[in-house]
């Protein structure tokens, strides 16, 4: 792989140079960044053997590498199975660095399930659920909806292997007096009906893809996540946001209000291009928020992102405009 011959100092300089690359398009995530982090990981893995002072830096770079790989492989929801091999390769690479990563196993199970490789799906979903019980990094844990879906995917995969006459890899295919095809149909219906989440100021609901369709409500901020980040829409005007911009805006809309602002620390893990352990540099954080506010202003969205009075680098959503945030449950990732 490229960059393996560079020194750690050279790699850190390369990392900084790559910060200027946009992240609006999938390719903009830039596999070059992954290669740089991969080379940094290799060097730090050796350094930490002799000097524990590198441990924190090593752990942080490893997390960034895993995060980028997961984001690079986030388009697993697509119906185009031609991308299966590339996405599978990326997710397996995650497991090569972090063998118990629950979300990577979950997505591999999802890929296998969609491709009809049910014996592999059983293995990966079982691994995801097992890892969930002891994995310590909350950023890569499954959320409640994903846990429920993993159980349904696992059950369906086992039912498929049973119907096909294969020996199932788990013991959860007992369906009482319900026939296997009937149970499969019911479970598939549940998965489709709860595939998307819609969040508004009044709470969150799960729905089908059809129900998650474009929201064309007047004077409502709509943020719909996709494989490139998210599409921001307001009164018929749309703008594609990068992953960092989209996640920052979602956080502001859903989790902040006066007295509970977003800060460089609370959002540090959304900024994958920095390895500053103590948080995102205030200048970097503020520049992203400023860019989001600029885009919203150009779309004629009423000013609703405010500076926190008690924190010069804190921002919050004042609740003056209704909003809707739409994302796919299978694709959610904290980072």
Secondary structure, 3 states (H helix, E strand, C coil): CCCCCCCHHHHHHHHHHHCCCCCCCHHHHCHHHHHHHHHHHHHHHHHHHHCHHHHHHHHHHHHHHHHHHHHHCCHHHCCCHHHHHHHHHHHHHHHHHCCCCHHHHHHHHHHHHHCCCHHHHHHHHHHHHHHHCCCCCHHHCCCHHHHHHHHHHHHHHHHHHHHCCCCCCCCCCCCCCCCHHHHHHHHHHHHHHCCEEEEECCEEEEECCCCCCCCCCCCCEEEEEECCEEEEEECCEEEEECHHHHHHHHHHHHHCECCECECCCCCHHHCCCCCCCCCCCHHHHHHHHHHHHHHHHHCCCCCCEEECCCCCCCEEECCCCCEEEEEEHHHCCCC
